[in-house]
């Protein structure tokens, strides 16, 4: 009888241990996937900035659009419905809500706190383990994620006088005098960092030895933005009038300033590897009415 009781006790302990290990595994997996999905959603939400403020070199989030994007992105990546999670808190710290950075954030009811040195979107979401994994207990878990813009204080507000290149019949100069080599054209592609199949809104241009070579204005216009902007890295945006705008991303150095009038072919920066970049190159965009078009149509 004692032997039987001992075997039953051993079996009970073993099963209990397996259940505890399974619970720990489920908790770890839930927190991991929840964190990843929330980070992507917060990043996407942080891209919803007010265009008019952006032109004045201020990051001000369009909070209504950002909230919609946050929910849409989170649900698309997590495959959860709106009833399977709860947004505990979302805060927007930007140039309209914060007198000066840095700013300290403490999440109510949690042990999370952080110091943000630039415009930031931060969100807390709560869900349960059985929302991610079927046949598991409905334990609730909360995760937090934030996305911050790092303001560029190293850009040189100097406009070199050198003009490189001759405008074509449409008034455009190729933006990279060093090379015409296109490594990633405009169009849908698998993103080299996120792995998502999305629209590549510009043309990537580079070649061996091109880092820190001059980048020039593709067309005459007025500089409306210079600074670091999310995955763009160090970015210059030029308004050419009539709804046409060009963007020059991932620069190692910016050599122009907001409000400057630049000529086609005028040096505005140096090719670099800042922001969401896998190597030194220029990400070059041409937009009309805010919509990106294939830059090669203009050459």
C-alpha positions as a Markdown table, in Angstrom:
| # | Residue | x | y | z |
|---|---|---|---|---|
| 1 | Unk | 0.0 | 0.0 | 0.0 |
| 2 | Unk | 2.8 | 2.4 | 0.9 |
| 3 | Unk | 4.4 | 1.7 | -2.5 |
| 4 | Unk | 1.2 | 2.6 | -4.3 |
| 5 | Unk | 0.8 | 5.8 | -2.3 |
| 6 | Unk | 4.4 | 6.7 | -3.1 |
| 7 | Unk | 3.9 | 6.2 | -6.8 |
| 8 | Unk | 0.7 | 8.2 | -6.7 |
| 9 | Unk | 2.5 | 11.0 | -4.9 |
| 10 | Unk | 5.4 | 11.0 | -7.4 |
| 11 | Unk | 2.9 | 11.1 | -10.3 |
| 12 | Unk | 1.0 | 14.0 | -8.8 |
| 13 | Unk | 4.2 | 16.0 | -8.2 |
| 14 | Unk | 5.3 | 15.3 | -11.8 |
| 15 | Unk | 2.0 | 16.4 | -13.3 |
| 16 | Unk | 2.0 | 19.5 | -11.1 |
| 17 | Unk | 5.5 | 20.4 | -12.3 |
| 18 | Unk | 4.5 | 19.9 | -15.9 |
| 19 | Unk | 1.5 | 22.2 | -15.4 |
| 20 | Unk | 3.6 | 24.8 | -13.8 |
| 21 | Unk | 6.2 | 24.6 | -16.5 |
| 22 | Unk | 3.4 | 24.9 | -19.2 |
| 23 | Unk | 2.0 | 27.9 | -17.4 |
| 24 | Unk | 5.4 | 29.6 | -17.3 |
| 25 | Unk | 5.9 | 28.8 | -21.0 |
| 26 | Unk | 2.5 | 30.2 | -21.9 |
| 27 | Unk | 3.1 | 33.4 | -19.9 |
| 28 | Unk | 6.5 | 33.9 | -21.6 |
| 29 | Unk | 5.2 | 33.3 | -25.1 |
| 30 | Unk | 2.2 | 35.5 | -24.5 |
| 31 | Unk | 4.3 | 38.4 | -23.2 |
| 32 | Unk | 6.8 | 37.9 | -26.1 |
| 33 | Unk | 4.2 | 38.0 | -28.9 |
| 34 | Unk | 2.2 | 40.8 | -27.2 |
| 35 | Unk | 5.3 | 42.9 | -27.0 |
| 36 | Unk | 6.3 | 42.4 | -30.6 |
| 37 | Unk | 2.8 | 43.1 | -31.9 |
| 38 | Unk | 2.5 | 46.2 | -29.8 |
| 39 | Unk | 5.9 | 47.6 | -30.8 |
| 40 | Unk | 4.9 | 47.4 | -34.5 |
| 41 | Unk | 1.5 | 49.0 | -33.8 |
| 42 | Unk | 3.1 | 51.9 | -31.8 |
| 43 | Unk | 5.7 | 52.5 | -34.6 |
| 44 | Unk | 2.9 | 52.7 | -37.2 |
| 45 | Unk | 0.9 | 55.0 | -35.0 |
| 46 | Unk | 3.9 | 57.3 | -34.5 |
| 47 | Unk | 4.1 | 57.9 | -38.3 |
| 48 | Unk | 0.7 | 59.7 | -38.1 |
| 49 | Unk | 2.0 | 63.2 | -37.8 |
| 50 | Unk | 0.4 | 66.5 | -38.7 |
| 51 | Unk | 1.7 | 67.5 | -42.1 |
| 52 | Unk | 1.5 | 71.3 | -41.5 |
| 53 | Unk | 3.4 | 71.1 | -38.3 |
| 54 | Unk | 5.9 | 68.7 | -39.9 |
| 55 | Unk | 6.6 | 71.4 | -42.5 |
| 56 | Unk | 7.5 | 73.8 | -39.6 |
| 57 | Unk | 10.0 | 71.2 | -38.2 |
| 58 | Unk | 7.6 | 70.3 | -35.3 |
| 59 | Unk | 6.5 | 66.7 | -34.6 |
| 60 | Unk | 2.8 | 66.9 | -33.6 |
| 61 | Unk | 0.8 | 63.6 | -33.7 |
| 62 | Unk | -2.6 | 63.4 | -35.4 |
| 63 | Unk | -4.0 | 61.6 | -32.4 |
| 64 | Unk | -7.3 | 60.5 | -34.0 |
| 65 | Unk | -5.5 | 58.9 | -37.0 |
| 66 | Unk | -2.8 | 57.5 | -34.7 |
| 67 | Unk | -5.3 | 55.8 | -32.5 |
| 68 | Unk | -7.0 | 54.2 | -35.6 |
| 69 | Unk | -3.7 | 53.1 | -36.9 |
| 70 | Unk | -2.7 | 51.7 | -33.5 |
| 71 | Unk | -5.8 | 49.5 | -33.4 |
| 72 | Unk | -5.6 | 48.5 | -37.0 |
| 73 | Unk | -2.0 | 47.5 | -36.9 |
| 74 | Unk | -2.2 | 45.7 | -33.6 |
| 75 | Unk | -5.2 | 43.6 | -34.8 |
| 76 | Unk | -3.6 | 42.9 | -38.1 |
| 77 | Unk | -0.4 | 41.5 | -36.5 |
| 78 | Unk | -1.9 | 39.9 | -33.4 |
| 79 | Unk | -5.0 | 38.5 | -35.3 |
| 80 | Unk | -7.0 | 39.5 | -32.2 |
| 81 | Unk | -10.4 | 41.2 | -32.5 |
| 82 | Unk | -11.3 | 44.4 | -30.7 |
| 83 | Unk | -13.0 | 42.4 | -27.9 |
| 84 | Unk | -9.9 | 40.3 | -27.1 |
| 85 | Unk | -7.7 | 43.1 | -25.8 |
| 86 | Unk | -8.0 | 46.3 | -23.9 |
| 87 | Unk | -6.0 | 49.5 | -24.5 |
| 88 | Unk | -5.1 | 50.5 | -20.9 |
| 89 | Unk | -3.4 | 53.7 | -21.8 |
| 90 | Unk | -2.0 | 55.7 | -24.7 |
| 91 | Unk | -0.1 | 58.9 | -24.4 |
| 92 | Unk | 1.2 | 61.3 | -27.0 |
| 93 | Unk | 4.2 | 63.5 | -26.0 |
| 94 | Unk | 5.0 | 65.9 | -28.8 |
| 95 | Unk | 5.8 | 69.6 | -29.5 |
| 96 | Unk | 2.1 | 70.5 | -28.8 |
| 97 | Unk | 1.7 | 68.7 | -25.5 |
| 98 | Unk | 5.1 | 69.0 | -23.9 |
| 99 | Unk | 6.7 | 72.4 | -23.1 |
| 100 | Unk | 10.2 | 70.8 | -23.2 |
| 101 | Unk | 11.9 | 67.4 | -23.4 |
| 102 | Unk | 12.9 | 65.2 | -21.6 |
| 103 | Unk | 9.6 | 64.2 | -20.0 |
| 104 | Unk | 9.0 | 61.4 | -17.5 |
| 105 | Unk | 6.2 | 58.9 | -17.9 |
| 106 | Unk | 4.8 | 56.6 | -15.3 |
| 107 | Unk | 2.1 | 54.1 | -16.2 |
| 108 | Unk | -0.7 | 54.1 | -13.7 |
| 109 | Unk | -1.2 | 50.7 | -11.9 |
| 110 | Unk | 2.2 | 49.3 | -13.2 |
| 111 | Unk | 5.8 | 49.5 | -12.3 |
| 112 | Unk | 6.7 | 50.9 | -15.7 |
| 113 | Unk | 8.3 | 54.3 | -16.0 |
| 114 | Unk | 10.6 | 55.9 | -18.6 |
| 115 | Unk | 12.2 | 59.1 | -19.7 |
| 116 | Unk | 11.5 | 60.3 | -23.2 |
| 117 | Unk | 13.9 | 62.8 | -24.8 |
| 118 | Unk | 11.8 | 63.5 | -27.9 |
| 119 | Unk | 8.3 | 63.2 | -29.4 |
| 120 | Unk | 6.9 | 59.8 | -28.3 |
| 121 | Unk | 3.9 | 57.6 | -28.5 |
| 122 | Unk | 3.6 | 55.1 | -25.7 |
| 123 | Unk | 0.8 | 52.5 | -25.2 |
| 124 | Unk | -0.2 | 49.8 | -22.8 |
| 125 | Unk | -2.3 | 46.9 | -23.9 |
| 126 | Unk | -3.8 | 44.0 | -21.8 |
| 127 | Unk | -5.0 | 40.7 | -23.1 |
| 128 | Unk | -5.2 | 37.1 | -22.0 |
| 129 | Unk | -3.1 | 34.0 | -22.8 |
| 130 | Unk | -6.0 | 32.2 | -24.3 |
| 131 | Unk | -6.4 | 35.0 | -26.9 |
| 132 | Unk | -3.0 | 34.0 | -28.3 |
| 133 | Unk | -3.0 | 30.2 | -27.4 |
| 134 | Unk | -6.1 | 28.0 | -27.4 |
| 135 | Unk | -6.9 | 25.7 | -24.5 |
| 136 | Unk | -5.0 | 27.7 | -22.0 |
| 137 | Unk | -6.1 | 29.6 | -18.9 |
| 138 | Unk | -7.4 | 33.1 | -19.3 |
| 139 | Unk | -4.7 | 34.8 | -17.3 |
| 140 | Unk | -4.4 | 38.5 | -18.1 |
| 141 | Unk | -1.1 | 40.1 | -19.2 |
| 142 | Unk | -0.1 | 43.7 | -19.8 |
| 143 | Unk | 2.6 | 45.0 | -22.1 |
| 144 | Unk | 4.0 | 48.4 | -22.9 |
| 145 | Unk | 5.8 | 49.8 | -25.9 |
| 146 | Unk | 6.9 | 53.2 | -27.0 |
| 147 | Unk | 8.3 | 54.8 | -30.2 |
| 148 | Unk | 10.3 | 58.0 | -29.9 |
| 149 | Unk | 11.7 | 60.5 | -32.5 |
| 150 | Unk | 15.3 | 61.5 | -31.8 |
| 151 | Unk | 15.7 | 65.2 | -32.7 |
| 152 | Unk | 18.8 | 65.9 | -34.8 |
| 153 | Unk | 21.0 | 68.6 | -33.2 |
| 154 | Unk | 24.0 | 67.8 | -35.4 |
| 155 | Unk | 22.7 | 69.0 | -38.7 |
| 156 | Unk | 24.8 | 71.7 | -40.2 |
| 157 | Unk | 22.7 | 74.7 | -41.2 |
| 158 | Unk | 25.1 | 75.6 | -44.0 |
| 159 | Unk | 24.1 | 75.7 | -47.6 |
| 160 | Unk | 27.1 | 74.8 | -49.9 |
| 161 | Unk | 27.1 | 76.8 | -53.1 |
| 162 | Unk | 28.2 | 73.9 | -55.3 |
| 163 | Unk | 25.8 | 72.9 | -58.0 |
| 164 | Unk | 26.2 | 69.5 | -59.5 |
| 165 | Unk | 24.4 | 68.3 | -62.6 |
| 166 | Unk | 22.1 | 69.9 | -65.3 |
| 167 | Unk | 18.3 | 69.7 | -65.0 |
| 168 | Unk | 16.4 | 67.6 | -67.5 |
| 169 | Unk | 13.4 | 68.8 | -69.5 |
| 170 | Unk | 11.2 | 68.3 | -66.4 |
| 171 | Unk | 13.6 | 70.3 | -64.2 |
| 172 | Unk | 15.0 | 67.3 | -62.4 |
| 173 | Unk | 18.6 | 66.5 | -61.6 |
| 174 | Unk | 19.7 | 63.0 | -60.5 |
| 175 | Unk | 20.1 | 63.3 | -56.7 |
| 176 | Unk | 23.3 | 61.2 | -56.4 |
| 177 | Unk | 26.1 | 62.5 | -58.6 |
| 178 | Unk | 28.4 | 59.6 | -57.5 |
| 179 | Unk | 26.3 | 56.8 | -59.0 |
| 180 | Unk | 23.1 | 56.1 | -60.9 |
| 181 | Unk | 22.9 | 52.5 | -59.5 |
| 182 | Unk | 19.5 | 51.7 | -58.2 |
| 183 | Unk | 19.5 | 48.9 | -55.6 |
| 184 | Unk | 15.8 | 48.8 | -54.8 |
| 185 | Unk | 13.2 | 50.4 | -57.1 |
| 186 | Unk | 9.8 | 51.9 | -56.2 |
| 187 | Unk | 7.0 | 49.3 | -55.7 |
| 188 | Unk | 5.9 | 46.5 | -53.5 |
| 189 | Unk | 8.6 | 44.4 | -51.9 |
| 190 | Unk | 9.5 | 42.4 | -48.8 |
| 191 | Unk | 10.9 | 44.9 | -46.3 |
| 192 | Unk | 14.6 | 44.0 | -45.6 |
| 193 | Unk | 14.2 | 44.7 | -41.9 |
| 194 | Unk | 10.6 | 43.9 | -40.9 |
| 195 | Unk | 10.0 | 41.2 | -43.5 |
| 196 | Unk | 6.6 | 42.7 | -44.3 |
| 197 | Unk | 5.4 | 42.9 | -47.9 |
| 198 | Unk | 4.7 | 46.6 | -48.3 |
| 199 | Unk | 5.0 | 49.5 | -50.7 |
| 200 | Unk | 8.5 | 50.8 | -51.1 |
| 201 | Unk | 7.7 | 54.5 | -51.5 |
| 202 | Unk | 10.9 | 55.6 | -53.1 |
| 203 | Unk | 14.0 | 54.5 | -54.9 |
| 204 | Unk | 17.2 | 53.3 | -53.2 |
| 205 | Unk | 20.4 | 54.5 | -54.8 |
| 206 | Unk | 24.0 | 53.5 | -53.8 |
| 207 | Unk | 27.2 | 51.9 | -54.9 |
| 208 | Unk | 30.5 | 50.8 | -53.3 |
| 209 | Unk | 32.3 | 53.8 | -51.9 |
| 210 | Unk | 29.2 | 56.1 | -52.0 |
| 211 | Unk | 28.9 | 56.7 | -48.3 |
| 212 | Unk | 29.5 | 60.4 | -47.4 |
| 213 | Unk | 29.4 | 61.5 | -51.0 |
| 214 | Unk | 27.2 | 64.5 | -51.9 |
| 215 | Unk | 23.4 | 64.4 | -52.2 |
| 216 | Unk | 21.9 | 67.2 | -54.3 |
| 217 | Unk | 18.4 | 68.7 | -54.6 |
| 218 | Unk | 16.6 | 67.0 | -57.4 |
| 219 | Unk | 14.7 | 70.2 | -58.3 |
| 220 | Unk | 14.7 | 73.8 | -57.3 |
| 221 | Unk | 12.5 | 74.5 | -54.2 |
| 222 | Unk | 12.3 | 75.4 | -50.6 |
| 223 | Unk | 13.5 | 73.2 | -47.7 |
| 224 | Unk | 10.6 | 72.4 | -45.4 |
| 225 | Unk | 12.1 | 69.8 | -43.1 |
| 226 | Unk | 15.5 | 68.8 | -41.8 |
| 227 | Unk | 16.1 | 66.3 | -39.0 |
| 228 | Unk | 15.8 | 62.8 | -37.8 |
| 229 | Unk | 12.4 | 61.2 | -38.5 |
| 230 | Unk | 11.8 | 57.6 | -37.6 |
| 231 | Unk | 12.9 | 55.0 | -40.1 |
| 232 | Unk | 13.9 | 57.8 | -42.5 |
| 233 | Unk | 16.8 | 58.6 | -40.3 |
| 234 | Unk | 18.3 | 62.0 | -41.1 |
| 235 | Unk | 15.9 | 63.5 | -43.6 |
| 236 | Unk | 15.6 | 66.5 | -45.9 |
| 237 | Unk | 12.2 | 67.4 | -47.5 |
| 238 | Unk | 12.0 | 70.0 | -50.3 |
| 239 | Unk | 8.8 | 71.6 | -51.5 |
| 240 | Unk | 8.9 | 72.4 | -55.2 |
| 241 | Unk | 5.5 | 74.0 | -55.5 |
| 242 | Unk | 2.4 | 72.8 | -57.3 |
| 243 | Unk | 2.1 | 69.9 | -54.8 |
| 244 | Unk | 5.5 | 68.3 | -55.7 |
| 245 | Unk | 7.8 | 67.3 | -52.8 |
| 246 | Unk | 11.0 | 65.3 | -52.7 |
| 247 | Unk | 12.5 | 63.4 | -49.7 |
| 248 | Unk | 16.1 | 62.4 | -49.1 |
| 249 | Unk | 16.5 | 59.9 | -46.3 |
| 250 | Unk | 19.3 | 58.1 | -44.3 |
| 251 | Unk | 21.7 | 61.0 | -44.6 |
| 252 | Unk | 24.9 | 61.0 | -42.5 |
| 253 | Unk | 25.0 | 64.8 | -42.6 |
| 254 | Unk | 22.5 | 67.5 | -43.4 |
| 255 | Unk | 23.9 | 70.5 | -45.2 |
| 256 | Unk | 20.9 | 72.8 | -45.5 |
| 257 | Unk | 18.3 | 74.3 | -43.3 |
| 258 | Unk | 14.5 | 74.8 | -43.1 |
| 259 | Unk | 13.4 | 77.8 | -45.2 |
| 260 | Unk | 16.4 | 77.7 | -47.5 |
| 261 | Unk | 15.8 | 78.1 | -51.2 |
| 262 | Unk | 17.8 | 75.6 | -53.1 |
| 263 | Unk | 18.6 | 75.1 | -56.8 |
| 264 | Unk | 18.4 | 71.9 | -58.7 |
| 265 | Unk | 21.8 | 70.2 | -58.2 |
| 266 | Unk | 22.7 | 72.0 | -55.0 |
| 267 | Unk | 24.3 | 69.9 | -52.3 |
| 268 | Unk | 22.0 | 69.4 | -49.4 |
| 269 | Unk | 23.7 | 66.5 | -47.5 |
| 270 | Unk | 25.9 | 63.4 | -47.5 |
| 271 | Unk | 24.8 | 59.9 | -48.2 |
| 272 | Unk | 24.5 | 57.8 | -45.1 |
| 273 | Unk | 23.2 | 54.9 | -43.1 |
| 274 | Unk | 20.9 | 56.4 | -40.5 |
| 275 | Unk | 17.4 | 55.3 | -39.4 |
| 276 | Unk | 16.0 | 52.0 | -40.7 |
| 277 | Unk | 18.8 | 51.2 | -43.1 |
| 278 | Unk | 20.8 | 48.1 | -43.8 |
| 279 | Unk | 23.7 | 50.0 | -45.5 |
| 280 | Unk | 24.7 | 53.4 | -46.8 |
| 281 | Unk | 22.3 | 54.5 | -49.5 |
| 282 | Unk | 19.9 | 57.3 | -50.4 |
| 283 | Unk | 16.2 | 56.6 | -50.1 |
| 284 | Unk | 14.7 | 59.1 | -52.6 |
| 285 | Unk | 11.0 | 59.9 | -52.9 |
| 286 | Unk | 9.0 | 62.1 | -55.2 |
| 287 | Unk | 5.5 | 62.9 | -53.9 |
| 288 | Unk | 2.6 | 64.7 | -55.6 |
| 289 | Unk | -0.2 | 65.8 | -53.3 |
| 290 | Unk | 1.3 | 63.7 | -50.6 |
| 291 | Unk | 1.1 | 60.5 | -52.7 |
| 292 | Unk | 4.5 | 58.8 | -53.6 |
| 293 | Unk | 5.2 | 58.2 | -57.2 |
| 294 | Unk | 8.0 | 56.2 | -58.9 |
| 295 | Unk | 10.9 | 58.7 | -59.2 |
| 296 | Unk | 12.1 | 57.0 | -62.4 |
| 297 | Unk | 9.1 | 58.5 | -64.2 |
| 298 | Unk | 10.8 | 61.9 | -63.8 |
| 299 | Unk | 14.1 | 60.9 | -65.4 |
